[in-house]
Amino acid sequence: MNTVRWGMIGCGDVTELKSGPAFYKAPGSALVAVMGRREEAVRDYAARHGIARFYTDAQALIDDPEVDAVYIATPPDSHLEYSLMVAAAGKHCCVEKPMSLNAEQSALMQRTFEQAGLHLFVSYYRRSLPRFQQVRDWLQDGRIGELRHLTWTLCKPPSEDDASSANWRTDPAIAGGGYFADLASHGFDLFQYLVGDIVDVAG
């Protein structure tokens, strides 16, 4: 196909600037439908972004014959359910990070798509940024020497909003691992992009 027609589940903050517009601005990609639980909000999102159709039911979006692939832009607690629905419909899927609530869910998602012969992507975009591609080139060319050790520290206190409200990022039932899973997962993805797959883990 010349153009992949995407349907998007969720229309929160992450989709306003970072991801949503990319699906209709990138060559060979079109965002044709969006789903949100609140009709007023999803109708407004669709109008502002020029999206042809909107839904308040995820299954209806997934079953839309004009949708080739689905982007899941909801908090992690719904990623497993929605992704399995997408796989059952025989469609490819891109899911926001973190991939799910835990490793077992992620493994199930991966197995399901592999067995169905479908693609499953996680939305780690930083490896495509020029500054990280430059670092990778330097490492591969040996311009900064042999990499023997890597140390990374992430310290982030709760934001004012997270500390004063029930934001999903700090609710273990919704977020799984809080800031660590939400933000540090970017780092782990970058490490694998820069120096290769992680082969042994202890903790």
N, C-alpha and C positions, 0 to 999 in steps of 0.2 A: 504494500500500500504506500502511496505517496505521502499521505498525511495520517498521523495517528490522532484519532478523535478521543479526547479524554473526558471522563466524568469525574467530578471532584466531590468527595464526601467530607463535609465540614467547610466552614467559611469564616474561621476565626482569624485572629491577628496574624498568625504565621502565613496566611494566604494573601494578605492584603498587598504586601510589597515583595516578600522574599520568594514565594513559590507560585501563587496564583497567576500573576501576569506572565511568568515564564512559560506556562503551558499554552498560552495563546500568542506569545511573541516569538518563540523559538521556531526556526524553519522546520517544516514537516510536522508541526504539532498544532492542534486546535483544542480549545476548551469549549465543549458544546453543551455541558450540563453541570449543574451544581446542586448539592443537597445540603440542607440544614434543618434542624428540628423546629426552629421558629420561622413560620412562613414570612412574617414581615421582614425579618433580617435577611433571609435567603433571597427574597424577592428584590430587596434593596441591593444586595451584593451583585446579583445577576444583572440588574439594570446598570449599575455603575461600571461593571467590567464588560458589558456587552455580550453576556452569555445568553444563548438562545432559550434554554429551558432550565427550570429549577424544580426541585422536588423537596418534599418533607419526609419522604420514605426512602431509605437507602436501597432497599431491594428494587424499588421502581427505577432508580437511577442505574443500578447495576444491570437490570434487564432491558434497558433502553437499547433498541437495535442500532441506534446511531452512535453508541458509545463502544469504542474498541478496547479501551483500557481505563482503569480506575486509579485515581490518586486518593489515598486515605489521609486526611489532614485533621484527625481528631486526636484527643489524648490517648495515651498508650493502652488504657484498659479496654478499649474497643477494637484495637487493631487485629487481634486474633479473629474475633467474630466476623468483622467486615471482610478481612482478607479471605477467609474460608468461603464466604458468600461469593466473592469475586471469582475465586478458583472454581467453585461449583458452576458458575455461569460460563466458564471457559474463556476468561479474559485475563489479560496481563494486569499487573498491579504495581504501583509505587506507594510505599507506606512511609509516613513521617517517622523520624527518629524520636526517641528510641523505638526499636522495632516492635517490642511488646513489653509485658510486665516482667518476663523472666526468660531464661535460656530454654526451658522446656517448651514454652509457647513459640519462641522463635524457631526452634528446631522443627516443630510440627508444621509451622507455616512453610518453612523451606522444603520439607519433605512433600507436602501437599502439592506445591507448585511444580516441583521437579517431577513427581509422578504424573502430573497432568500435562507435562511438556509445555509449561507456561513460564513466563518471566516474572520474577518478584524482585523489586528493587527497594532499597532503603534510601531515604532522601539525604544522603551525605554529599553536599555540594562543594565543600571547601577544597577537596582535592582538585577541582577544576579551576580554582582561582590562580591567577598568574604567579603570585608570590610563592605558593606552595609547589607549583610546577617547576619554578626556578630552583628551589631547594632540591627537588628530586633530581633535576638535571645535574646539579653540582655534585650530589652524592654519587650518581651513576658514573660521572666522568672522573671521580676521584679528586675533584678540585678542592675539597675541604678535608681531605684525608680519609682514613679508614674509621668508620663509625664503630666504636667499641662499647659505648655505654650511652644510655639515654635516660635522663631524669626529667620528670614533669610534675609540677605541683599546681593543683587547682584549689584555691581557697575562695569561697564565695559565700558570704553571709546572706540570710534571707533578705529579699527586697522588702521595702516598706509594705507593699501590697501583699506579698506572700506572708509576712509576719502578722498582718492584721486581719487577714481574711482566709477563707478556705479555698485558696488557689489550688488548682489541680496539681501543680508541680510539687507541692509539699504534702500532698495526700497520698500515702503509700498505696492505698487501694486503687488509685487512679494512675499514679505516676510510676509505681514500682520502686525505683531507686532515687527519686527526688532529683536534686540538682546534679548529682553524680551521673545518673543514667542519662539525664537530659543533655548535659553539657560535656561531661567527660567522654561520652561516646564519640563525639566529634574528634577528640584527641586520639582515641584508639584507632579510629578509621584512618586518620592521617598517618599514624605511625605505620600501619600496614601498607598504606600507599607509598610511603617514603622508603621503607626498609624491608618490606616483605611480610608474609603472614606470620602471626603469632603461633608458635608451635608448642609452647609449654607454659602453663600458668600455675602459680601457687599463691595462696593468700590465707 
